[in-house]
């Protein structure tokens, strides 16, 4: 698992690049500050947390999209059907990247999130038993990646940013990487790291051989 986690982290850093990471942090910090200031100025104390949450949900989608677009990434904001809510979709060589507010109770029930979550079926044999031989479709090379943003109440309600690879069910996650971990990986020499799916195929092949030999 450590090998695959490292492969995912290095590949994220390689594909999004340091410019995106800096823009993401800067834009989300500014947006969260704006929502904090607005809620304090226009709402009663008992209403402020709810007001911030609604604004943060929109800020997260918007600022991930803008940071990606300004960094030269393939960014889109499709509308859901039938509600018409816009969600973030960043298409990278190895990932389809979305975003969510960690505190959101409804995100994992959204149809678009469920559809993209199925990309991670290929990872599910790793949990909880690494030595199961059940095979999933590995022809789809992309992994669903989520920029998961939480409100850090210990730091004046500023954003706490992680990159998460969720289970296909969206109930929990395979890997959770902090913004700082990915930033440090992005500072390494820019040699193209191995695709996480290639590492996964290798790991499952080894597990299958071990099971047959047992």
N, C-alpha and C positions, 0 to 999 in steps of 0.2 A: 504493500500500500504506500509506503514511503516513496518508492520509486515512481509510482504513478502520480502521487501528489506533487512530487518535484517536477515531473514532466508537464503536468497541467499548469503549474505556477510559471515555469519557464516559457511555456508556449503562450500563455496569456500575455506575459510581459513582452515577448517578442512581437506578438501580433497587434497589441494596442499601442505600445510604445510609450516612452516617458512623457511626451507632450500631452497625450490623452489623460494620463494619470494626474498630471499637474492641473490641467484644465478642469477635470472632474472635481478634484478637491476644491479648487478655487470657486467654481460656479456653485457647487452645492453648499459650501460654507456661506457664500453671499446670499443665496436663496433662503437658507434656513434662518439667517440673521434677519432678513426682510420679513419672513413669516412670523418670527418672534416679535419683532418690533410692531408689526401690524396687529397681531393678536393682543398685545399689551395696550396698544393705543385705542383699540376699537371694541374690545370685548371685556366683559366682567371676568374676574379671576376664575370663577367656576366654569366659564365657557372657553377659556384660552387654550387648554390642551386639545379640545376637540377641533377648534378653529385651526390651530397649528397643524394638526394631523391631516386635515383636508387639504390645506395648502401644500404641505410637504409632499403628499402623494403626487400632486401635479408637478411640483418643482422637480421631483426625482426623475420622472419621465422626460420632462422638458430639458433638464440640464445634462442628463446622460446623452440625449440626442444631440444637443448643441455641442457638447465637448467632442463627441465622435465626429460630427460633421466638420468642425473646425480643425480636427486632427487628420482629416483626409480619409476617414473610415467610411464604409458603406452603411449609412444610417437611414432609417425610415421610421415613420410614426403611423402605422396602419390603424384603421378604425375597426373596432370590434363589431360583430353583427349579432343581434340587431341593435344593441344599445348605442353604438357610435362612439364609445369611449376610445381615446387614442392610447396606444401602448408603444413602448420603445422596442425596436428590433434592429440590432446591429449585426450585420453579416460579416463574419471573419472567416479566414481559411479553415480553421478548426472548430469554430464555435458559432452558435447563434446566441447573441447576448441580449438579455432583457434587463429590466430593473424593477425593484419593488421596495416599498417601505416595510421594514421588518415587522412593525407593529400591525400591519394590515391583516384583517381577519378574513378578507374576501379574495385576496389575490390567488390563492391556490385553487379556488373554485372557478376562476375565470377560464372560459373555453380555450382562449389562445394560449394560456399558460399550461393547460393540460396537454394541448397538442404538442407544444414545444418540449414539454417534460418527457414525452415519449421518446425523444432522441436519446435519452439516458437509459433506456431499456438495456442497452449494451453493457452498462456499468453495474446493473443490479446483481449479476451473479457474484460480484465481489462482496456483497453484503447479505447475510452475515457470515457465510461460509465461503472462504476463498477456494475451496477444493470441490465445489459442485461442478459438474460437467455440463450443466444446462447451457445451451448456446442461444444467444440472441443475434439478431441481424447486425453484422459488423460492416455491411456494405455502405451504410450511411456514416460518413466520416466525421460529421459534426457532433459536437456535444453542446447541450443547453447550459449556458452560463448566465448567472444572475448577479447584477450589482445590487447587493442587499444593503440598504441604508437604514440605520437606526438613529434615534434621537438620544444623544448622550446628555442626560440631565445633570451629570456631574461637571460637564463642560459647557454650561450655559445653553443647553439644548442644541448644541452644534452636531453636525452629522458624524456618524461613525460608519465608515465604509468598508465593506468586505466583498470579495468575489466568491460566490458560492456555486458549487456544482450539486444541484439537488437530486434526490432520488426521482425516478420517473413518476412516482406517485405525488411528488412535491411535499411529502411528509418527512421532513428532515433532509439531510444532505450527506453526500459522500465526502466532500472537501469544503473547507472554509478557509479562505486566505485573506489576510488583512491587506489593506491598501499599501502599508509600509513593506510587507513581504514582497508584494508584486513590484513595488517601486525599486527595491534593492535588486531583485532579479533583472529588472530592466536596465540596471547600471552595469551589468556584466557585458563582456565582449559580445558583439552582435553576430555570433554564429548561430545559424538556424537550428533550434533544438528539435528533437524527435517529436513527431505527432503523438499526443496522448493515446490515440486509438491504436497506433502501431505498438506502443508499450503495452496496452491492454491486450491486444491479440497475442503478444509474446507471453504475457502472464497467464492467460487462459490456456494457451497451448502447453505451457509447463505444468499447469495444474491438471490438465487432462492426461498428460503423459504419466504424471505421478499417480493418478488414480488408477490407470490401466496397469501400472507396474506393481501396485500394492496387492 
